[in-house]
Amino acid sequence: MKKGGRNNNIMGLKEKLKSDPRIKELVMWMIHPPRRPRPRLWIRLFVNPFFHKKGKNSLIRHRHSRIDVFPYNKFDVGTNTIIESFTTINNGVGDVLIGNRCRIGIGTVIIGPVTLKDGSGTGQHVFLGGFNHGYKDGNENSSTQALDIKGIIIDEDAHIGANSVVLAGVTIGKRCQIGAGSVVTKSIPPYSVAVGNPCRVIKKYNFQTNEWEKA
């Protein structure tokens, strides 16, 4: 299927879901069981391949991973990218876009909307969550409140160290290095080394000296 046709199908499906609550309820029931955000087998086998993109020479280790992706949002993987075992990916709230030559480490969790650009990657057991559960109304359970969707962008050639957490709304700049175990609560500028909880910049690259220097 051509890319334009695929995008038109996605937009058409979204419009139908928005226009009629009864159709939305029926379609969502067909896609996944109630209160179980995992697509049914027939969706994974016969529907998703027509909506999602996997580039040449890319590898997704499905057998020991939870690739819980749905046809109404994008899950696109570029060329020469590897998604290691025990990874969880969910695009139920927003698109998950993974570029070329990326590496997603063992046990990583990616909950969209999340974009990883070319050459970026994660170490083991990294968490990237593009939204937060709403809790504005203290009289209601957060599961019934609107989601706070902000997204995450990991720019080109940036690397997130093992056991790190990146919160919604964060952009990590080009060629950044995030130290293991960091909790990234705010955006990190390009060409930075950042570590800690909360994560802070400790080095920046100086293009005049071609050295990483203390911030």
N, C-alpha and C positions, 0 to 999 in steps of 0.2 A: 504494500500500500504506500502511495506517495505521501510525503510529509504533509502537503496541503490538505489532502483528503483526510488524513488522520486528525489533524487539528480541527477541521470542520466537524468531524464526528464527535470529538471531545466537547467542542462548544455547543453543538446541538444537544448532546446529552445533558450538559449543565443547564441549558435553558429549559429543557423539559422538567428537570428536577425542581427548578425554581418556580415554574409556572403553576404546577399542580401538586399540592401536598399528597394527594392520593397516589399519584404516579411515583412521587419521590419515595413514599413508604414502600410501595411494591418493588420498585427497582432496587432500593437499598436492601430489602429482604432477600432479593434474588442474588445480590452481590455478596452479602455476608450475613450470618445469623445475628439476630438482635443481641446487642450488648457484647458482641464478640468481634472486635475489629480485625478480623482476618478473612481475606477473600475465600469464597468457596472454591473447591477444587476445579470446577468447570471454568470459573473465571480465570484462575491461574493458568490453566492449560490452553483454553480456546479463545479467550477474549484479550487478555493482557498482551500477548504477542503482537496484536494488531495495533495497539495503542502506544506501547513502550519501545524504546530504542536501545539497542546494544551494539556498540561499535566493534569493528574488526579486531580480532585477537584479544578481546576482553574476556575475563573469566570471573564468573560469580559462583562461589562455592555454595550452591543451593542446599546440598544434602544436610548440612548441619547449621543452616542459617534460617532466620525468619524473614523472608522477603515478602512482607505483607503490603503489597502495592495494589492499587485500585485503578480501574481504567479512566476514572473521571479526573484524575490529576496525573501530571507527567512523572515518569521515572525513566530518565534518559542516562545512559552510560556511554562515554566516549570510547575511543580506540585505545588498545594496549593498557587497559585499566584492570586492576584485580581487586575483588571484594573477598576478603578472607572468611574462613569458617566462623561460625557462632556469631555472625553479624545479624543485627536486627535493623531492617529498613521499613519505614511506614510513611506513605505519602497521602494518608487519609485526609489530613488537614491542608497540605500544600505540596507543591512540586518538590521532588528530589532530583537534582541535576548534578551529575558527576562527569567531569570533563575527561580529556585525554591524559593518559599516562599517570593516572591517580592510583593510590594504593590505600585501601581501607583495611586497617589492622584487625586482627582477631578480636572478636567480642565487642566491636564498636556498635553503638546504637545511633541511628540517624532518623530523626523524626522531622519531617518537612513542615514548613518550607525551608529547605537547605540547598545551597549551591556550593559545590566544590569545583573550582576552576582548574584548568590544565596544570598538571604537575604537582598538585597539592596532595596531601595525604594525612593519615592519622596513624598513631601508634596503636597499641593494644588497649582495648576497653575504654575507648573515648566515648563521651556522650555529647551529641549535638542535637539540641531540641529547639525547633523554630517557633514554639509557642509556649505560653503559660496558661494554666487553668485560671479562669477568672474567680475572684473571691471578694469582689466589691461589696456584695450584699452579705453581711454577716449572719443573716437569718436563713440563708439558703446554702445547701451543700454545693461545693465548688463544681461538682460534676454536672450540675444543672445550669450553671451560669455560662455566659458567652466566653469563648476562648480569646485570649489576648495574643493575636497572631502578629509576629514581628519579623520572623525569618532570620537566617544566618547566611553570611557570605564568607567563604574561605577563598582568598584570592590566589592567583597563580603562584605555584612553587612554595606555598606556605605549608608548614608541617606542625601538627598538633601532637605533643608528646603523650605517652601512655598514661592512662588513668586520669585524663583531663576532662573537664566539663566546660562546654561553651554554651552560654545562655542566649535566649532569644533576643534579637535586635543587634547582635554583635557582628561586626565586619572585621576580619583579620586580614591585614594588608599583605601585599605581594612579598614573597620571600621571608616572611616572618617565621621565627622559631619559637614555639610555645613549649616551655619546660614541662616535664612529666609532673602529673599531679596538680596542675594549675586549675583554677576556677576563673574563667574569663567572663567578667561581668560587664566590661566596656570594650569598645572597639580598640584595636591595636593598629597603629600606623604602619605603613610599609617599611620593610627592611629594619625590623626591630627584633630583639630577643626579649621575651617577656616570661616571667615566672611568678608563681605564688598564688595565694588565696587571700584577698583578691589579686588577680594577675596584674603585674605592673611591668613597665618597660625598664630593663636594666642595661641594655646595649642598643646602639644604633650603628648602622653601617655608614662609614664616611667614604664617599666616592672619590674624594681628593687623595686620601691616604690608602684607600683600598683596605681598610681595617675596620673591624668591629670595635667600637669605642664605648666606654661607659657613658650612660645617659646622665 
